[in-house]
Amino acid sequence: MVRRNFLGWLGGGAGLANAADSCGCLFQPKAALGAELFTRVGSNIKITNVKVFGVSLTPDSDRPYVFVKIETNQPGLHGWGEGTLEGKAAAVIHCVNDFKEFLIGSDPMQVEHHWQSMYVHSFYRAGPVIGSAISGIDQALWDIRGKALGMPVYKLLGGPTDPRGVRGYYHLRARSKDDYPRLREEARKAGITCFKTGIPGYYEWIDSHAKIARAVQGMADVREGLGPDIDIGVDFHAKTSPAVASVLVKEVEPLNLLFIEEPCPPENVKAMQKISKRSTTPIATGERLVASYACRELIELGVVDIIQTDINHVGGITALWKAGALAEASGVAMAPHACEGPIGALATVHVDAAMPNFLVQEICSGVQPGPQEKAWEEWLGFPAMRMVDGRFPLPQKPGLGFELSEDAFKKYPFGGTRPMARVFHEDGSVAEW
């Protein structure tokens, strides 16, 4: 970064006005409502545009990436973020566009102010669509902030807490239990210490002993196949009722799992509490929660051991950081969810690196990279979210640590919103999946 540019970006607002008047070379956008109140304490940087891109790796994808780019009046200074929301991509794109008037003409360095304005001034408290739109914008603002200050975002947050990087896990991709020994050996060679898997089938409110026994045996097979030295998380994906989950958590205690995830829908706090009281295995949840406020009851009641909020839905870096602080004060760990695109995943690594209560980071990938990872490397120029010795490396460049061209997306045009999986029980009733 050129030093005079860096200092110029951070100078007072009056300096910006004088520069524009003297040379006429700086674009002066119409100020967002209330922006003029911060002129004396703000920077020379002003938001000039907010762009949003829908990117479909395949035409029928149920989770097209939603990427946000925020441009400024300073040459070369812009930020990227992600607000991918499975099954509702177009809604998030429209919501990001709705927020343009909150931002254009204002100072991007005021990240907290913008977060509060988008959340509070929407009046109706954010659900996943608003939360995801805020997430993409917030990440882009932090990217600008880090670039303007010449530092990676995790350093702005006070990190890193571990110089080795961020511990992660892959998903266990196996056709049958015969694959487990091979995956165990691949993990050993790569330094991978953790996998996540799921339970098979779909469950009624009260289910048969035979189906429960199959689920328990499936988890036991994973433990036997991977051995005692690899941590295993099991995602119930809210497919089980409190009654069924309460049986399963007791049955699998001898397996020494790292956690059981979403044993019931996270909005049913009392049910989650009932299950938690019956289990010595740590309980994790949170990928569907929006804002740190949604985590409060789960944490205060001692319902969960691990919070898994997703940076693309919870409200970006700002909200994930607050959720982590709230959890840390109560002895609760953080293991953020990440099953969307590379920008949000990389942004999550920055927050992970600065959280003292961080446990492990998900990425929806396998030990061997697939087509999505190849696309990410094509866009970013490096193997994004691939672990080295079982850890995600710490970015060294300012901001979120990457450069990205809009042209990279032309090969993957937006295929429109596609619904997520819809599954039903044998009697036709709706099943959680």
Beta strands, then each sheet from edge to edge (+ up, - down):
strand 1: 47-55
strand 2: 65-72
strand 3: 78-82
strand 4: 166-171
strand 5: 194-198
strand 6: 231-235
strand 7: 259-261
strand 8: 283-285
strand 9: 306-307
strand 10: 333-334
strand 11: 361-362
strand 12: 391-392
strand 13: 423-424
strand 14: 430-431
sheet 1: 1+ 2- 3+
sheet 2: 10+ 9+ 8+ 7+ 6+ 5+ 4+ 11+
sheet 3: 10+ 9+ 8+ 7+ 6+ 5+ 4+ 12-
sheet 4: 13+ 14-
end
